Amino acid sequence: MSMLHLAFMWNVVSVKGIWNPSCGIHGISDLLNNKFQEYGGTLKLNTGVYEIIVKNYKALGLRTVNDETFMAHWIVSNADYKKVFLTMMNPENVPQDHLKIVKNTLYMGSEFCVYLGLFFYFKFYFSRRSKKKKPS
């Protein structure tokens, strides 16, 4: 890389601030929430999840600490993967070879998994939805 490229990148990163969303960090949450609700989703804030309901190796819904049950086509968790597979799901509903891998894997940040999941979801789901006719 040339010094010219390095100087240009440094200017963009440090001066123009590509790491700061123009709508602010809370603005990203608001944008996601608005789009989620626009497509019929319901967001429950400050609601702990006790269990992810799984049947035939497919996540179908969740149960909250207040014993409310919500069924859904998609389940996205920001809990770390060990908590999800070892405490939030019935071990009988997880393939045993996968459960063994999870038990033996070292901890790492869950941010990568969540961001990757959201990127795939929005790219795949919303691109498909935008091709469908919206009801008038």
SULRAGI-V142331 format. One record per residue. N is the residue number from 1. PHI is phi in degrees with one decimal (none if undefined). NEAR is the number of other ideal C-beta (glycine too) atoms within 8 Angstrom. Layout:
N/PHI/NEAR  N/PHI/NEAR
//
This chain:
1/none/3  2/-81.0/5  3/-62.5/5  4/-63.4/6  5/-63.4/8  6/-62.0/9  7/-64.1/8  8/-62.1/8  9/-62.8/8  10/-61.6/9  11/-61.6/9  12/-64.7/9  13/-69.9/10  14/-91.8/7  15/-93.0/7  16/-79.8/7  17/74.8/7  18/-67.3/6  19/-85.9/4  20/-110.3/5  21/-63.8/7  22/-63.0/5  23/-92.3/7  24/82.5/7  25/-65.0/6  26/-72.0/6  27/-63.6/10  28/-64.1/10  29/-60.7/8  30/-63.5/9  31/-62.8/9  32/-62.7/9  33/-62.6/9  34/-61.0/8  35/-67.2/10  36/-59.8/9  37/-69.9/10  38/-58.7/6  39/-96.5/8  40/93.6/4  41/-78.0/6  42/-122.5/5  43/-103.0/7  44/-108.2/7  45/-91.2/4  46/52.1/3  47/-125.9/9  48/-71.8/5  49/-102.7/12  50/-93.0/9  51/-147.9/9  52/-97.9/12  53/-81.5/11  54/-127.1/11  55/-140.7/6  56/52.7/4  57/64.4/6  58/-126.2/6  59/-71.8/7  60/-112.9/8  61/178.2/11  62/-149.6/12  63/-121.8/11  64/-87.6/13  65/-66.5/7  66/-89.8/5  67/65.0/7  68/-89.1/7  69/-115.7/9  70/-128.0/10  71/-96.9/6  72/-155.6/8  73/-78.8/2  74/-127.8/5  75/-122.6/8  76/-119.3/8  77/-118.8/9  78/-103.9/5  79/-74.1/9  80/-67.3/7  81/-63.1/10  82/-66.9/11  83/-62.6/9  84/-60.8/12  85/-81.8/11  86/-97.2/11  87/-125.7/6  88/-97.1/12  89/-123.0/12  90/-68.1/7  91/-56.8/7  92/-68.4/4  93/-98.8/9  94/-118.5/13  95/-53.6/6  96/-62.3/6  97/-66.3/6  98/-69.9/9  99/-59.9/12  100/-63.9/8  101/-62.5/8  102/-61.8/12  103/-60.4/8  104/-94.4/5  105/-88.6/8  106/-71.0/3  107/-69.6/5  108/-149.9/5  109/-63.4/4  110/-89.0/10  111/-58.1/6  112/-59.8/8  113/-64.1/8  114/-67.2/11  115/-64.4/8  116/-61.6/8  117/-62.7/9  118/-67.2/10  119/-61.8/8  120/-61.4/8  121/-60.3/10  122/-68.6/9  123/-65.5/8  124/-77.9/8  125/-68.2/8  126/-73.0/10  127/-69.2/8  128/-70.6/8  129/-65.8/8  130/-69.0/6  131/-80.8/5  132/-80.5/6  133/-73.2/3  134/-84.8/4  135/-64.0/3  136/-93.0/2
//
